[in-house]
Amino acid sequence: MTQAAARRFGIRSLAFVVMALAALRAAGADADTYPNRPVRLIVPFAAGGLNDVVARLVAPYLERSLGQPFIVDNRPAASGIVGTDATAKAPPDGYTLLMVASSFTVVPATNPKLPYDPERDLAPIVMVAKNSLLFLVNPKVPAHLLAEFVTLAKANPGKLNYASPGAATQTHLVIELFSRKADIKLQHIPYRGGAPAMTAMVAGDTQFTAISTLLSLPQIQAGALRAIASGSLSRDAQLPDLPTVAEQGFPGFEAIQWIGLLTTAGTPKDVIERINTEVNRALRDPDLIAKFAQQGLSPAGGTPVDFQRTIATDLKNWTETAHAANITAQ
């Protein structure tokens, strides 16, 4: 290398180092001053859904603590794929957040051709809320506990039906996973949403399902449906006498709906940690806890790593279940 070439190489290298240091300083400054403008909170479903309700309950707390508007932006299309992809492709600066439901991990398990990777392209911030899926039977089914239902199903392989809000939904996968663990065979009857599935259960057209506390509790209290197990690892606060699936012979089995907050991968760690801190603080507020309870929800919280582990576990479980049962999105 000639002396002149070496000088040019040295100048270019120095310029690269200067630009890299400037970028690092800029990233640090962004994290230190975040947020200094409004934040967009994408909900990838229509207004009125559970993750939309949670977003609108949490947003005012973040606005007060962080001093900027948090604007809820509903993007209802393609089972949440459109809004999720918009977040995955946003600038990684913390000004685009995503409030997802646990279907976030179901969709990749049943639809491998997504425009984003749920783990590579999105960064978990915090699980915000959760509720149990309740295992239910029609009152005419002679089972009051899960073990009794399993015995009945084994004596009648393929003769009992279960309702779901649709093919490739979380309920579909949960019951298929449970059926594999219990070594039973049930017939799947998909409906177009949770409400029609509940109607079919009450009418006796189907005998079994796993539905959220929010949807099922009124029917349980009216005697139209019978709860035989709670899908959470600890007993449901609204049904404290109801044993969990884990307590009834299936240790470690968990079936819950969760709502969580993510952002674009590559967002500065300090920004993610700041949002995490403020959400966790909000989740300790008695007023917010009471509002969650009205929706059948419990506050969750925890670290970004905690939420990342939940996502990874769910993705593994649902992907294995979907492949074993040949479940794909329609």
CORKA-V722171 format. One record per helix or strand of 3 or more residues. SS is the DSSP state (a for helix, b for strand). FROM is the first residue (numbers start at 1). TO is the last residue. If there is no record, write none. Layout:
<<SS | FROM | TO> <SS | FROM | TO>>
This chain:
<<a | 3 | 33> <b | 39 | 43> <a | 50 | 66> <b | 70 | 74> <a | 78 | 88> <b | 96 | 101> <a | 103 | 110> <b | 122 | 138> <a | 146 | 155> <b | 161 | 164> <a | 170 | 182> <b | 187 | 190> <a | 194 | 203> <b | 208 | 212> <a | 213 | 221> <b | 225 | 230> <a | 237 | 239> <a | 246 | 248> <b | 256 | 264> <a | 269 | 282> <a | 286 | 294> <a | 304 | 325>>
